Amino acid sequence: MKDDVIRKVALDIGNNKIKLLVGEMSSDFEKIAVTDYVKTKSNGISKSLIENPETLAEALKEAISKAESVESPITKLSLALGGPGICSATVNVKSSFPEKEIEKIDMDNLLKQAKRQIFGSKEGQYRILYKEIYNKKLDGPGIVRQPIGMVGKELQADIHLIYVEEAYVQKFIQVVNKVGIDVDRIYLNSYASAKGTLDEETKKMGVAHVDIGYGSTSIIILKYGKVLYAKTKPIGEMHYVSDLSIILKIPKEGAEEILNKLKNKQIEADNTIRYGAKKILLREIKDIILARTDDIIDFISSTIDESGFNGHLAKGIVLTGGAVEIEGVSEQIASRSGYLTRKMLPIPLKGLKDAFYSDAVAIGVFLEDMEREYKAYIEENRQAAAKEKIKEETTLNNKIIDKKMDRKEEIDNFLGEIEERESKKEESNFKKFIKWFGELF
C-alpha cells in the first residue's frame, strides 16, 4: 500500500452474496476511489442468521483471496450487521446538579442513564450499533444545540439507541477472525445503506429509507440528519423466489432464473418469460410478486406509524436493495403507501462502474469509514492548533514576564546606582564632617 493514501475495506455479508469493497483516499482527503469490488456467493447464512460458521468462513475466504494481493494484504475490515434482532429505543433522561459549567462528562452521564433505562442489569449483553442524542435542553423547554460550555443546573435530552445482542455480533466477528482478519468497526446495516444512498438534504427534510434485500427488509427513519427509528423484518427477495417456486411448481433455481429475467426485462413478445421449454405468463408471475409485496408494504406502513413520524417525512420513502430491481415492486409501494416514493441508486464513486441498488451497504460502510478518518484528522488538527495556541500564549506571557523582570532589574539597578551614589555622597560628606570636626580640636 502506498504511504500517501488511506486504505479501507468494507464487508457486507448478505444472505445471498458477500460483497467486499476495497478503496483508498488520498492523505489530503481530496481524492477517493474504489480499487476493487468483489461479489461471491454467500453460504451458511439465512435470514441474517449464521447457520454454519465454517461454510460462511470459506465463502468469505474466497472473496478475500480475490480482493487482496501480496503487496496489499487485507488485515482488517469494517462490516455492517442487520437482521430481525435489531432493536430501537428512545428515552428521555434528565440530570440535576448545583449550577455549573456543563462539561462532556455531564453528557456522558445522560448516556449512562439511558443505557440503564433501556438495558437494566443486562447492558453487557447488548452491542450498540448506533446512538443519537437530540432535543438537548438546559434549564428550560428551549432546545440548545450544544450545552457543553454553557452554565446551568438541569440538563436533559432524548437519547435513541439501536442495538443487538452481543452474542449475535460475536458470531460474525468469529467468522471474520477465522480467515485471519480483524474487525475494525461494526455499523448498523440500514444506516450504512442510507449512508451509501442519501444526500444531506433528504436526510434533513425527513425520509423513510427502505432497503429490501435478499433475506430481509430494513427501515430507518431519518429527520434533521439523525436516525430516529429503525426496524428490520426477515422478508425479502428470497420470499419472492420461494413463492414462485411453490406456486409454479418449479425448482428454486428456476424461480431465481425467472426473477432475474424479470429484472433484466428478458420478456418474450407474447408477454411470457421462458423457463427451459416452458413459457410462463408475465401476468401470473407479477400477481405472485404483488401478493408478497403487499406484506412488505404493510411492514413499511406499520413501521412509519410506530416511529411517530408519519406525516413528517417531506422526502417520503426512498427504496434501495436488490429486490427493488424487480419490475412492479417500487410502483406498487408508491401506489399503496401514500408517500412520495422513489428508487435511489448508491452514491457514485470513482472506480466503481454500474453500481446496483444492492451495493448500497458496502458503499455506505466504506464512506462512513473514510468520513471518520476525516473527522479524526480535523479533530487532531483542532487539538494541535489548541495546543499551539496555548504554547504561543504561554510563550507570549513568558516574554511579558521576562520583559517585566528585565524592566524591574533595570529599575532595581537604577535605584541601586542612585542609592550607591547617595551612599558615597553621604560617606564623602561624613568624611568632610569628621575632618572639619577634627580641625575644631
C-alpha positions as CSV (number, residue, x, y, z in Angstrom):
1,M,0.0,0.0,0.0
2,K,1.2,3.5,-0.8
3,D,2.2,5.7,2.1
4,D,0.2,8.7,0.8
5,V,-3.2,7.0,0.9
6,I,-5.7,5.8,3.5
7,R,-7.0,2.3,2.6
8,K,-10.3,0.8,3.9
9,V,-12.0,-2.5,3.3
10,A,-15.8,-2.7,3.7
11,L,-17.7,-6.0,4.1
12,D,-21.4,-6.7,3.5
13,I,-22.3,-10.3,4.4
14,G,-25.7,-10.8,2.8
15,N,-28.0,-13.8,2.7
16,N,-27.3,-14.3,-1.0
17,K,-24.0,-12.5,-1.7
18,I,-20.8,-11.5,0.1
19,K,-19.6,-8.1,-1.1
20,L,-16.1,-6.9,-0.4
21,L,-15.2,-3.4,-1.3
22,V,-11.6,-2.0,-1.2
23,G,-11.0,1.7,-1.6
24,E,-8.5,4.4,-1.0
25,M,-8.5,8.1,-0.1
26,S,-5.5,10.5,-0.6
27,S,-3.9,11.7,2.6
28,D,-5.0,15.2,1.8
29,F,-8.7,14.0,1.6
30,E,-9.1,15.4,-1.9
31,K,-9.5,12.1,-3.8
32,I,-11.4,8.9,-3.2
33,A,-11.7,5.8,-5.3
34,V,-12.7,2.2,-5.2
35,T,-9.7,-0.1,-6.2
36,D,-11.5,-3.4,-6.0
37,Y,-15.0,-4.8,-5.5
38,V,-15.7,-8.5,-5.2
39,K,-19.0,-10.3,-5.1
40,T,-19.2,-14.0,-4.2
41,K,-21.9,-16.5,-3.3
42,S,-22.8,-16.4,0.3
43,N,-23.2,-19.8,2.2
44,G,-24.0,-20.8,5.7
45,I,-26.3,-17.9,6.5
46,S,-30.1,-17.5,6.1
47,K,-32.4,-14.6,7.2
48,S,-29.3,-12.8,8.5
49,L,-28.6,-15.7,11.0
50,I,-25.4,-17.7,10.8
51,E,-26.3,-21.4,10.4
52,N,-22.9,-22.8,9.5
53,P,-19.9,-20.7,10.6
54,E,-17.4,-22.9,8.7
55,T,-19.2,-22.7,5.4
56,L,-19.6,-18.9,5.7
57,A,-15.9,-18.5,6.6
58,E,-15.0,-20.5,3.4
59,A,-17.2,-18.2,1.3
60,L,-15.6,-15.1,2.9
61,K,-12.1,-16.5,2.4
62,E,-12.9,-16.8,-1.3
63,A,-13.9,-13.2,-1.5
64,I,-10.8,-12.1,0.4
65,S,-8.5,-14.1,-1.9
66,K,-10.0,-12.4,-4.9
67,A,-9.5,-8.9,-3.5
68,E,-6.1,-9.0,-1.8
69,S,-2.6,-9.2,-3.2
70,V,0.9,-9.8,-1.9
71,E,1.5,-6.0,-2.0
72,S,-1.8,-5.2,-0.3
73,P,-2.9,-7.9,2.1
74,I,-6.2,-7.4,3.9
75,T,-5.6,-7.4,7.6
76,K,-8.7,-5.6,8.9
77,L,-12.1,-4.6,7.7
78,S,-15.3,-3.0,8.7
79,L,-18.7,-4.6,8.3
80,A,-22.4,-3.9,8.7
81,L,-24.9,-6.0,10.6
82,G,-28.7,-6.2,10.5
83,G,-31.3,-8.8,10.9
84,P,-34.5,-9.3,12.9
85,G,-32.7,-9.0,16.2
86,I,-32.1,-5.3,15.7
87,C,-33.9,-3.2,18.4
88,S,-34.6,0.5,18.6
89,A,-35.5,2.5,21.7
90,T,-35.7,6.2,22.7
91,V,-35.8,7.5,26.2
92,N,-35.8,11.0,27.8
93,V,-33.2,11.4,30.6
94,K,-32.6,14.3,33.0
95,S,-29.8,15.2,35.4
96,S,-29.8,17.9,38.1
97,F,-26.8,19.5,39.9
98,P,-25.6,22.7,41.5
99,E,-25.3,25.4,38.9
100,K,-22.0,25.0,37.0
101,E,-20.5,25.0,33.5
102,I,-21.6,21.9,31.5
103,E,-18.8,19.5,30.6
104,K,-18.6,16.5,28.3
105,I,-18.8,14.2,31.4
106,D,-22.3,15.5,32.0
107,M,-23.4,14.4,28.5
108,D,-21.8,11.1,29.1
109,N,-23.8,10.7,32.3
110,L,-27.0,11.2,30.4
111,L,-26.0,8.4,28.0
112,K,-25.3,6.1,31.0
113,Q,-28.7,6.9,32.4
114,A,-30.3,6.0,29.0
115,K,-28.4,2.6,29.0
116,R,-29.7,1.8,32.5
117,Q,-33.3,2.6,31.5
118,I,-33.1,0.5,28.3
119,F,-30.9,-2.4,29.3
120,G,-31.2,-2.5,33.1
121,S,-28.8,-5.0,34.5
122,K,-28.2,-6.6,31.1
123,E,-26.2,-3.8,29.5
124,G,-23.2,-6.1,28.8
125,Q,-25.4,-8.4,26.8
126,Y,-26.0,-5.9,24.0
127,R,-23.9,-4.1,21.4
128,I,-25.0,-0.5,20.5
129,L,-24.7,-0.1,16.7
130,Y,-26.0,3.5,16.6
131,K,-26.7,6.2,19.1
132,E,-28.2,9.7,18.8
133,I,-28.6,12.4,21.4
134,Y,-31.1,15.1,20.4
135,N,-33.6,17.6,21.8
136,K,-30.9,18.8,24.3
137,K,-32.3,21.3,26.9
138,L,-30.7,23.3,29.7
139,D,-32.8,24.8,32.5
140,G,-35.9,25.0,30.5
141,P,-38.0,24.0,27.5
142,G,-35.8,25.6,24.8
143,I,-33.6,23.2,22.7
144,V,-29.9,24.1,22.7
145,R,-27.5,22.9,20.0
146,Q,-24.5,22.3,22.3
147,P,-24.9,22.6,26.1
148,I,-21.1,22.0,26.7
149,G,-19.6,25.2,27.9
150,M,-22.9,26.8,29.0
151,V,-23.9,27.3,32.6
152,G,-26.9,25.6,34.1
153,K,-28.2,23.3,36.8
154,E,-30.5,20.9,34.9
155,L,-29.6,19.0,31.7
156,Q,-31.9,16.7,29.7
157,A,-32.1,15.1,26.3
158,D,-33.8,12.4,24.2
159,I,-31.4,9.5,23.6
160,H,-32.0,7.0,20.8
161,L,-30.1,3.7,20.8
162,I,-30.2,1.0,18.1
163,Y,-28.7,-2.3,19.4
164,V,-28.5,-6.0,19.0
165,E,-27.4,-8.9,21.2
166,E,-23.6,-9.1,21.7
167,A,-23.7,-12.9,21.2
168,Y,-25.1,-12.2,17.6
169,V,-22.3,-9.8,16.9
170,Q,-19.6,-12.2,18.2
171,K,-20.6,-14.9,15.8
172,F,-19.8,-12.6,12.8
173,I,-16.6,-11.4,14.4
174,Q,-15.5,-15.1,14.9
175,V,-16.2,-15.9,11.2
176,V,-14.1,-12.9,10.1
177,N,-11.3,-13.9,12.6
178,K,-11.4,-17.5,11.2
179,V,-9.9,-16.2,7.9
180,G,-7.1,-14.3,9.8
181,I,-8.7,-10.8,9.6
182,D,-9.5,-8.3,12.4
183,V,-12.8,-6.4,12.6
184,D,-12.1,-2.7,12.7
185,R,-15.6,-1.3,13.1
186,I,-19.2,-2.6,13.1
187,Y,-22.1,-0.5,11.7
188,L,-25.8,-0.8,11.5
189,N,-26.7,-2.3,8.2
190,S,-29.6,0.0,7.4
191,Y,-27.6,3.1,8.4
192,A,-24.8,2.0,6.1
193,S,-27.3,1.6,3.3
194,A,-28.7,5.1,3.8
195,K,-25.1,6.5,4.1
196,G,-24.4,4.9,0.7
197,T,-27.5,6.3,-0.9
198,L,-29.0,9.5,0.5
199,D,-27.9,13.2,0.1
200,E,-27.8,15.5,3.1
201,E,-31.0,17.4,2.1
202,T,-33.0,14.2,2.0
203,K,-31.8,13.2,5.5
204,K,-32.5,16.6,6.9
205,M,-36.1,17.0,5.5
206,G,-37.3,13.6,6.7
207,V,-37.3,10.2,4.9
208,A,-38.1,6.6,5.4
209,H,-35.1,4.7,3.9
210,V,-36.1,1.2,3.0
211,D,-33.6,-1.5,1.9
212,I,-35.3,-4.6,0.5
213,G,-32.6,-7.2,0.4
214,Y,-32.5,-10.8,-0.3
215,G,-33.4,-12.1,3.2
216,S,-34.7,-9.0,5.0
217,T,-36.2,-5.6,4.7
218,S,-34.6,-2.8,6.8
219,I,-36.2,0.5,7.5
220,I,-34.7,3.6,9.2
221,I,-36.5,6.9,9.7
222,L,-34.2,10.0,9.3
223,K,-35.1,13.6,10.2
224,Y,-32.8,16.6,10.8
225,G,-29.9,14.4,9.6
226,K,-30.5,12.0,12.5
227,V,-31.6,8.3,12.6
228,L,-34.7,8.4,14.9
229,Y,-36.1,4.9,14.4
230,A,-35.1,1.5,12.9
231,K,-36.6,-1.8,12.3
232,T,-35.9,-5.0,10.3
233,K,-38.1,-7.9,9.3
234,P,-37.0,-11.2,7.7
235,I,-38.8,-10.7,4.4
236,G,-37.2,-10.0,1.1
237,E,-36.3,-11.3,-2.4
238,M,-35.9,-14.9,-1.1
239,H,-39.6,-14.9,-0.4
240,Y,-40.4,-14.0,-3.9
241,V,-38.2,-16.9,-5.0
242,S,-39.9,-19.2,-2.6
243,D,-43.4,-18.2,-3.7
244,L,-42.6,-18.6,-7.4
245,S,-41.1,-22.0,-6.7
246,I,-44.1,-23.3,-4.8
247,I,-46.9,-21.8,-6.9
248,L,-45.3,-22.5,-10.3
249,K,-44.1,-25.9,-9.1
250,I,-40.5,-25.3,-10.3
251,P,-37.1,-25.7,-8.5
252,K,-35.7,-22.8,-6.5
253,E,-33.0,-22.3,-9.2
254,G,-35.8,-21.9,-11.8
255,A,-37.6,-19.3,-9.7
256,E,-34.4,-17.3,-9.4
257,E,-33.9,-17.5,-13.1
258,I,-37.4,-16.2,-13.8
259,L,-36.9,-13.4,-11.3
260,N,-33.6,-12.4,-12.9
261,K,-35.1,-12.4,-16.3
262,L,-37.9,-10.1,-15.0
263,K,-35.3,-7.7,-13.5
264,N,-33.4,-7.7,-16.8
265,K,-36.6,-7.3,-18.8
266,Q,-36.0,-10.5,-20.8
267,I,-39.7,-10.9,-21.7
268,E,-41.0,-12.7,-24.8
269,A,-43.1,-10.9,-27.4
270,D,-46.2,-12.7,-26.2
271,N,-45.7,-11.4,-22.6
272,T,-44.3,-14.6,-21.2
273,I,-41.0,-15.5,-19.5
274,R,-39.3,-18.6,-20.8
275,Y,-38.0,-21.2,-18.3
276,G,-36.5,-24.1,-20.2
277,A,-39.1,-25.3,-22.7
278,K,-41.8,-23.8,-20.6
279,K,-43.4,-20.4,-21.1
280,I,-44.9,-18.7,-18.0
281,L,-47.4,-15.8,-18.3
282,L,-46.0,-12.5,-17.2
283,R,-49.3,-11.6,-15.5
284,E,-49.1,-14.8,-13.4
285,I,-45.6,-14.0,-12.3
286,K,-46.5,-10.4,-11.4
287,D,-49.5,-11.5,-9.4
288,I,-47.3,-13.7,-7.2
289,I,-44.9,-10.9,-6.7
290,L,-47.6,-8.4,-5.9
291,A,-49.1,-10.6,-3.2
292,R,-45.7,-10.8,-1.4
293,T,-45.0,-7.1,-1.9
294,D,-48.2,-6.3,0.0
295,D,-46.6,-7.9,3.1
296,I,-43.6,-5.6,2.6
297,I,-45.8,-2.5,2.2
298,D,-47.7,-3.4,5.4
299,F,-44.4,-3.6,7.2
300,I,-43.2,-0.3,5.9
301,S,-46.5,1.4,6.8
302,S,-46.7,0.0,10.3
303,T,-43.0,0.9,11.0
304,I,-43.6,4.5,9.9
305,D,-46.7,4.6,12.2
306,E,-44.8,3.2,15.1
307,S,-42.0,5.7,14.7
308,G,-44.4,8.6,15.2
309,F,-43.1,10.4,12.2
310,N,-45.9,9.7,9.8
311,G,-46.8,13.0,8.1
312,H,-43.4,14.4,8.9
313,L,-41.4,12.8,6.0
314,A,-41.1,15.5,3.4
315,K,-38.9,13.3,1.2
316,G,-41.2,10.3,1.5
317,I,-39.9,6.9,1.0
318,V,-36.6,6.0,-0.7
319,L,-36.1,2.5,-1.8
320,T,-32.9,0.6,-2.4
321,G,-31.7,-3.0,-2.1
322,G,-31.6,-5.8,-4.7
323,A,-35.3,-6.5,-4.7
324,V,-36.3,-3.1,-5.9
325,E,-34.9,-4.0,-9.3
326,I,-37.9,-6.4,-9.7
327,E,-40.4,-4.8,-12.1
328,G,-43.5,-3.6,-10.3
329,V,-42.2,-3.6,-6.7
330,S,-41.4,0.1,-6.3
331,E,-44.5,1.1,-8.3
332,Q,-46.8,-1.0,-6.0
333,I,-45.2,0.6,-2.9
334,A,-45.7,4.0,-4.3
335,S,-49.4,3.5,-5.1
336,R,-50.3,1.9,-1.8
337,S,-48.1,3.7,0.8
338,G,-49.5,7.2,0.1
339,Y,-46.0,8.7,0.2
340,L,-43.7,10.1,-2.5
341,T,-41.7,7.0,-3.3
342,R,-38.6,6.7,-5.5
343,K,-35.8,4.2,-6.1
344,M,-32.3,5.5,-5.5
345,L,-29.0,4.1,-6.7
346,P,-25.9,4.3,-4.5
347,I,-23.7,7.4,-4.5
348,P,-21.3,7.1,-7.5
349,L,-17.7,6.5,-6.7
350,K,-14.7,6.6,-9.0
351,G,-13.5,3.1,-9.8
352,L,-17.0,1.6,-9.3
353,K,-19.0,1.4,-12.5
354,D,-22.6,0.4,-12.8
355,A,-23.4,0.3,-9.1
356,F,-26.7,-1.5,-8.4
357,Y,-29.2,-1.0,-5.6
358,S,-27.8,-4.0,-3.8
359,D,-24.4,-2.3,-3.5
360,A,-25.6,0.5,-1.1
361,V,-24.5,-1.2,2.2
362,A,-20.9,-1.9,1.1
363,I,-20.5,1.6,-0.3
364,G,-22.0,3.1,2.9
365,V,-19.6,1.2,5.1
366,F,-16.7,2.5,3.0
367,L,-17.9,6.1,3.1
368,E,-18.5,6.0,6.8
369,D,-15.0,4.7,7.5
370,M,-13.5,7.4,5.4
371,E,-15.6,10.1,7.0
372,R,-14.5,9.0,10.4
373,E,-10.9,9.3,9.2
374,Y,-11.5,12.8,8.0
375,K,-13.2,13.8,11.3
376,A,-10.4,12.3,13.3
377,Y,-7.9,14.3,11.1
378,I,-9.9,17.5,11.7
379,E,-10.1,16.9,15.4
380,E,-6.4,16.1,15.6
381,N,-5.6,19.4,13.8
382,R,-8.0,21.2,16.1
383,Q,-6.3,19.8,19.2
384,A,-2.9,20.5,17.8
385,A,-4.0,24.1,17.0
386,A,-5.3,24.5,20.5
387,K,-2.1,23.2,22.0
388,E,-0.1,25.5,19.7
389,K,-2.3,28.4,20.8
390,I,-1.7,27.6,24.4
391,K,2.0,27.3,23.7
392,E,2.1,30.7,21.9
393,E,0.1,32.3,24.7
394,T,2.5,30.8,27.3
395,T,5.5,32.0,25.3
396,L,4.0,35.4,25.0
397,N,3.2,35.5,28.7
398,N,6.7,34.4,29.5
399,K,8.1,37.2,27.2
400,I,5.9,39.7,29.0
401,I,7.1,38.4,32.4
402,D,10.7,38.4,31.1
403,K,10.3,42.0,30.0
404,K,8.7,42.9,33.3
405,M,11.6,41.2,35.1
406,D,14.1,42.9,32.8
407,R,12.4,46.2,33.5
408,K,12.4,45.5,37.2
409,E,16.0,44.6,37.0
410,E,16.7,47.9,35.2
411,I,14.8,49.8,37.8
412,D,16.5,47.9,40.6
413,N,19.9,48.7,39.0
414,F,19.0,52.3,38.6
415,L,17.8,52.6,42.2
416,G,20.9,50.7,43.3
417,E,23.1,53.2,41.4
418,I,21.3,56.1,43.0
419,E,21.5,54.5,46.4
420,E,25.2,53.9,45.9
421,R,25.8,57.5,44.7
422,E,23.9,58.8,47.7
423,S,25.7,56.4,49.9
424,K,29.1,57.6,48.5
425,K,27.9,61.2,48.8
426,E,26.9,60.7,52.4
427,E,30.2,58.9,53.1
428,S,32.1,61.8,51.5
429,N,30.1,64.3,53.5
430,F,30.6,62.3,56.6
431,K,34.4,62.3,56.0
432,K,34.3,66.0,55.4
433,F,32.3,66.4,58.6
434,I,34.9,64.3,60.5
435,K,37.7,66.3,59.0
436,W,36.1,69.6,59.9
437,F,35.1,68.3,63.3
438,G,38.7,67.1,63.9
439,E,40.0,70.5,62.9
440,L,37.9,72.1,65.6
441,F,40.1,70.4,68.2
